[in-house]
Amino acid sequence: MAIKQRLSVYLDAEMMARLEKLAAKERAPKSSIAEAAIISFLTADDADRWEAALTRRLDRLTRSVDRVERDLEFSVEALALYIRAWLTATPPLPDGVQAAAQAKGRERYESFIEALGRRLAKGQRLSREVGEELATDPPEADRPLP
């Protein structure tokens, strides 16, 4: 067994309280915990492992952000196409039917919100369905003409 040398260290009150709490929890001497922390700090292998773990987490986060960005781009593009088609194809209503059309619009909107809530509660996503349909349907150029 190697002879150990004494080292005096000054810790602030909060750090000392944390060390004492950990020592009590682990039922280990404070000097053993401090020695393990110093070894961990001075060992390059631990730093390399920590860096590798951090890099893996960052890569996973990057891929996740990329998927969110792709899904958002898909959603915005789909919404823009729908709005353009709706604005182009919807004729103005005569004044006599405006109130009835607004009432029907509110009713349809409420139905839409309820259906959206049900789909989200079930975990259904249109982007996933569209992706599945695209994977199973042949490209438009390969489809037979009606």
C-alpha positions in Angstrom: 0.0 0.0 0.0 1.3 3.4 -1.0 2.0 6.1 1.6 -0.5 8.9 1.3 0.4 12.5 1.6 -1.8 15.2 3.3 -3.3 18.0 1.3 -5.3 20.9 2.8 -8.1 22.2 0.6 -10.3 25.2 1.2 -13.9 24.8 0.1 -16.8 27.2 0.3 -19.6 26.3 2.7 -21.9 25.1 -0.1 -19.3 22.8 -1.6 -18.4 21.4 1.8 -22.1 20.7 2.5 -22.4 18.9 -0.8 -19.3 16.8 0.0 -20.5 16.0 3.5 -23.9 15.0 2.2 -22.4 12.7 -0.5 -20.0 11.2 2.1 -22.9 10.4 4.4 -24.9 9.0 1.6 -22.1 6.8 0.2 -20.8 6.0 3.7 -17.3 6.9 2.5 -14.6 9.3 3.9 -14.6 12.8 2.4 -11.0 12.4 1.5 -11.8 9.3 -0.7 -14.5 11.2 -2.5 -12.2 14.2 -3.0 -9.4 11.8 -4.2 -11.8 10.2 -6.8 -12.9 13.6 -8.0 -9.2 14.7 -8.5 -8.3 11.5 -10.3 -11.3 11.9 -12.6 -10.3 15.5 -13.3 -6.7 14.6 -14.0 -7.4 11.5 -16.1 -7.5 12.2 -19.8 -9.4 9.0 -20.6 -12.4 10.2 -18.5 -12.3 13.5 -20.3 -12.2 11.7 -23.7 -15.2 9.5 -22.7 -17.1 12.6 -21.5 -16.4 14.4 -24.7 -17.5 11.4 -26.8 -20.7 11.1 -24.8 -21.3 14.8 -25.2 -20.6 14.5 -29.0 -23.1 11.6 -29.3 -25.8 13.6 -27.5 -25.1 16.7 -29.7 -25.3 14.5 -32.8 -28.6 13.1 -31.7 -29.9 16.6 -30.9 -28.8 17.8 -34.3 -30.6 15.0 -36.1 -33.7 15.8 -34.1 -33.6 19.5 -34.9 -33.1 18.6 -38.6 -36.2 16.4 -38.5 -38.2 19.2 -36.8 -36.9 21.7 -39.4 -37.9 19.3 -42.3 -41.4 18.7 -40.8 -41.9 22.5 -40.3 -40.9 23.2 -43.8 -43.3 20.5 -45.1 -46.1 22.0 -43.0 -45.5 25.6 -44.1 -45.3 24.6 -47.7 -48.5 22.6 -47.5 -50.3 25.4 -45.8 -49.1 27.9 -48.4 -50.3 25.7 -51.3 -53.7 25.3 -49.6 -54.1 29.0 -49.0 -53.1 29.8 -52.6 -55.6 27.3 -54.0 -58.3 28.4 -51.6 -57.8 32.1 -52.5 -57.7 31.4 -56.2 -60.7 29.1 -56.3 -63.1 30.6 -53.8 -65.6 33.1 -55.4 -66.9 36.0 -53.3 -70.3 35.4 -51.7 -73.3 37.6 -52.3 -74.3 39.8 -49.3 -77.6 37.8 -48.8 -75.7 34.5 -47.9 -72.8 36.0 -46.1 -74.2 35.5 -42.5 -75.2 31.9 -43.2 -71.8 31.2 -44.7 -70.1 32.6 -41.7 -72.2 30.5 -39.3 -71.4 27.4 -41.4 -67.7 28.4 -41.4 -67.7 28.6 -37.6 -69.4 25.2 -37.4 -66.9 23.6 -39.7 -64.0 25.2 -37.8 -65.2 23.8 -34.5 -65.5 20.3 -36.2 -62.0 20.8 -37.6 -60.6 21.7 -34.1 -62.3 18.6 -32.5 -60.9 16.3 -35.2 -57.5 17.8 -34.8 -57.6 17.3 -31.1 -58.7 13.6 -31.5 -55.8 13.0 -34.0 -53.2 14.6 -31.8 -54.5 12.7 -28.7 -54.1 9.4 -30.7 -50.7 10.4 -31.9 -51.7 10.4 -35.6 -49.6 12.7 -37.8 -50.5 13.7 -41.3 -46.8 14.0 -42.2 -46.2 10.4 -41.3 -49.3 9.3 -43.3 -48.2 11.3 -46.3 -44.7 9.8 -46.0 -46.2 6.3 -45.9 -48.4 7.0 -48.9 -45.5 8.4 -50.9 -43.5 5.2 -50.1 -46.3 2.9 -51.3 -47.6 4.9 -54.3 -45.7 5.1 -57.6 -44.5 8.5 -58.6 -47.0 10.6 -60.6 -45.1 10.2 -63.8 -45.4 6.4 -63.5 -49.2 6.4 -62.8 -51.6 5.4 -65.6 -53.7 8.2 -66.9 -57.4 8.0 -65.8 
